[in-house]
């Protein structure tokens, strides 16, 4: 189950707080020849969250639909994160 499927079903939650995720590079969804990274922008991050919590959450495929991570950037002032997955196979699909 992908990240966006978790979100659609109301299961993309960190500490009981629903997160919102969008795919940043839609070119990656539509190009079967591209095997690079996928990145998502995460908003609605709960107060008290930090980069390490987000990293642990998105590494666990069963919990978030994520997978192997390349990088997590978290702007705590704006409560926005960019999560980059190291493998294109990370389940980010909406279906």
GIRA-V579023 format. One record per backbone hydrogen bond with DSSP energy under -1.0 kcal/mol. NH is the residue of the N-H (numbers start at 0). CO is the residue of the C=O. Records with the same first field share a line. If there is no record, write none. Layout:
NH: CO / CO
//
This chain:
2: 90
5: 1
6: 2
7: 3
8: 4
9: 6
10: 5
12: 10
13: 16
16: 13
18: 11
19: 42
21: 40
23: 38
27: 24
29: 25
33: 30
39: 82
40: 21
41: 80
42: 19
48: 45
53: 49
54: 50
55: 51
56: 52
57: 53
58: 54
60: 58
63: 59
64: 60
66: 57
69: 83
70: 83
72: 81
74: 79
78: 74
79: 74
80: 41
81: 72
82: 39
83: 70
84: 37
85: 67
89: 86
91: 89
//
